[in-house]
Amino acid sequence: MFRTSKFLAKNCQILCGFVVLFSFSRQSHYWAVFSEGIFRFILFFLLSAPLKNTMYRKKPDVDIIKDLLELTLVAYPASTFIKSLAFQYEERGGLSKKQLEGLYKKAGNVDTIPANKLATLEAMILKRPTRYKSALPENTPLYTKDIRIGELITAILEKYPQHKRVLFFKTKYDNNELLSPAEITELERFHKLLR
């Protein structure tokens, strides 16, 4: 609270100086109206700024995750996992549910950590949502051969084995290439001519 009052006093001095500076200019009426609007805006901004940081947590002095990270770092000074968790917690300000579960498992092996901190960490883990991934779909082949087209090709080639266009379709069919709708209609037209 002492810091907040010092902060407000210092910024109010700057603000009053700003208003006085602009109120004694040439067109004093316009500047007075303008500076009064700025004064109200800045005063609102200055009054609301210190309150923003204190409203996130009920007790900013208590940080269970940070305490547990420090205690596990003392117990496991060579653990890269704990070091990376501590770095991520400092950088991002939080850990994921999986990371907290890993910290809980590591901290559970340390005898010097109080049980109440472990219970608090467990409650924080249970409070977080569990995200499930859906199962991967089965792998299906990219191209499935149309049996009807294969039967048409074999029927035509039995009657005319040297038919160049149908041989071309057979090559495409054997190489698992798709036949265009125009090629399929052409193949059906050849089959109708056989009858």
C-alpha positions, 0 to 999 in steps of 0.5 A, a space after each residue: 500500500 505504501 508503494 501505491 501511494 508513492 506511485 500516485 503522488 509522483 504521477 499526480 505531480 507530473 499530471 498537475 504540471 502537465 495541466 498547468 503547462 497547457 492551461 497558460 497557452 494562447 487560446 486558454 479556453 480551448 486548452 483548458 477544455 482539452 487539458 481537463 479531458 486529458 487530466 480525467 483520462 490520465 487520472 483514471 488510467 493512473 488510478 486503475 493501473 496499480 490495481 490491475 496487478 493485485 487482483 489476479 491472485 488472492 495471496 501473491 506471496 504464496 506460490 506453491 509451484 515456485 516453492 515446489 520447483 525450488 525444493 525439488 531443484 535442491 533435491 535434484 540439482 542435476 535434473 534437466 527436467 526440473 531445470 526446464 520446468 523452472 525456466 518455463 515457469 519463469 518465462 511463461 508464468 505457468 505449466 501445463 497439466 502434464 508438466 505439473 503431473 511430472 513435477 508432482 511425481 518428482 516432488 513426491 520422491 523428496 522427503 523434505 517437501 511438506 505434504 500440504 504443498 503436495 496436496 495443493 499441487 494435486 488439487 491444482 492438477 485435478 482442477 485442470 481439464 483433461 484433453 483427450 485426443 481422438 483415435 487416428 483413422 485407419 489408413 486407407 489406400 489412396 486409390 481403390 480400383 474400380 472392379 467394373 472398369 477392370 471387367 470392361 477392359 478384360 472383356 474388350 481385350 478378350 475380343 480385340 487384344 491389340 486395341 491400342 486405346 483399351 491397352 492404354 486404359 489397361 496400363 493406366 488401370 494397372 498403374 493405379 491411375 484414375 481414369 477420367 470420366 471421359 475415358 470411362 464413357 469411352 470405355 463403356 462405349 467400346 464395350 457396347 459396340 462389342 454386343 
